[in-house]
Amino acid sequence: MQLSSVRAVITGGVSGLGLAVAQHLVAQGGKVALLDLNDDKGATAVAGLGADKARYFNVNVSDETAVTAAIDQAHDFLGGLNVAVNCAGILGAGRVLGKEGPMPLAGFQGTVMVNLVGSFNVAKAAANRMQHNDTGTDGERGVIINTASIAAYEGQIGQAAYSASKGGVVSMTLPMARELSRFGIRVNTIAPGVFWTPMVDGMPEAVQQSLAASIPFPSRLGKPEDFASLVAFILGNTYLNGETIRLDGATRLAPK
């Protein structure tokens, strides 16, 4: 897929990884719809990208009806839809047995609803639109890219809910890719390591340096641009399908 032909829905698109993807795609001639929950950041993102190239939609990805409506509206704005990138997510940190007792089910359930169910909601609504596209190279009609985490493989203490939600994203990648292959829709997942986020930005410099030093090579935190460039590579390589790619500088999370 040529990036100039991309018509993409990006969840979590007004900041962090999602915004970096939007910026990369628009810079290459693509057009994007940003699904998120921060109206102020949404307005800022659209102003930076250009109102003719980007539009913001206030959407809770765990709401099936709202997602379907937003995908339809995004399709109209974009003049089509051939890419969906799921970057929306929450950390959901908490111990199964904490100082105040067992983790409330609502905490676990909320994390799974956003990270896993939200990704599923967007993927199925986007695929429903993509199946009607004209075919491109190798018969391709669309691409779905989900975001997991290396915590899906090496979850730390306090990450039971988060790891479960991201593990679910990893696990649904292959069966979804197999099912949607008959429509010419590819499905892949990126599992980022320790990336530079607003949360990390607020940490003391010593903590930031310690995090960076724990990464074998390069010994730095991941940049949103690293993630965006991998998204672009996946879009351009039609043979890459049903895969989860770790993007982590060879790091492996310790127990805590």
KAWOHU-V333616 format. One record per backbone hydrogen bond with DSSP energy under -1.0 kcal/mol. CO is the residue of the C=O (numbers start at 1). NH is the residue of the N-H. If there is no record, write none. Layout:
BEGIN
co=[CO | CO]
nh=[NH | NH]
END
This chain:
BEGIN
co=[2 | 3 | 6 | 7 | 7 | 8 | 9 | 10 | 15 | 16 | 17 | 18 | 19 | 20 | 21 | 22 | 23 | 25 | 26 | 31 | 32 | 33 | 34 | 35 | 35 | 36 | 38 | 39 | 40 | 41 | 42 | 43 | 44 | 45 | 46 | 50 | 50 | 53 | 55 | 57 | 60 | 63 | 64 | 65 | 66 | 67 | 68 | 69 | 70 | 71 | 72 | 73 | 74 | 75 | 75 | 82 | 83 | 84 | 85 | 96 | 98 | 101 | 104 | 104 | 105 | 106 | 107 | 108 | 109 | 110 | 111 | 112 | 112 | 113 | 116 | 117 | 118 | 119 | 120 | 121 | 122 | 123 | 124 | 126 | 127 | 129 | 130 | 136 | 137 | 140 | 142 | 143 | 144 | 145 | 146 | 149 | 150 | 150 | 156 | 158 | 159 | 160 | 161 | 162 | 163 | 164 | 165 | 166 | 167 | 168 | 172 | 173 | 174 | 175 | 176 | 180 | 180 | 181 | 184 | 184 | 186 | 187 | 188 | 189 | 190 | 191 | 192 | 194 | 197 | 198 | 200 | 204 | 205 | 206 | 207 | 208 | 209 | 210 | 212 | 218 | 222 | 223 | 223 | 224 | 225 | 226 | 227 | 228 | 229 | 230 | 231 | 232 | 233 | 237 | 243 | 245 | 247 | 248 | 249 | 255]
nh=[5 | 6 | 31 | 82 | 83 | 33 | 85 | 35 | 19 | 20 | 21 | 22 | 23 | 24 | 25 | 26 | 27 | 30 | 29 | 8 | 55 | 10 | 57 | 12 | 13 | 59 | 42 | 43 | 44 | 45 | 46 | 47 | 48 | 49 | 50 | 53 | 54 | 32 | 34 | 36 | 63 | 67 | 68 | 69 | 70 | 71 | 72 | 73 | 74 | 75 | 76 | 77 | 78 | 79 | 80 | 143 | 9 | 145 | 11 | 103 | 101 | 98 | 107 | 108 | 109 | 110 | 111 | 112 | 113 | 114 | 115 | 116 | 117 | 118 | 120 | 121 | 122 | 123 | 124 | 125 | 126 | 127 | 128 | 130 | 131 | 132 | 133 | 139 | 140 | 136 | 186 | 84 | 188 | 86 | 190 | 152 | 153 | 154 | 159 | 94 | 163 | 164 | 165 | 166 | 167 | 168 | 169 | 170 | 171 | 172 | 176 | 177 | 178 | 179 | 180 | 183 | 185 | 184 | 141 | 142 | 144 | 242 | 146 | 245 | 148 | 247 | 150 | 222 | 201 | 202 | 203 | 208 | 209 | 210 | 211 | 212 | 213 | 214 | 215 | 220 | 196 | 226 | 227 | 228 | 229 | 230 | 231 | 232 | 233 | 234 | 235 | 236 | 237 | 240 | 189 | 191 | 193 | 251 | 217 | 157]
END
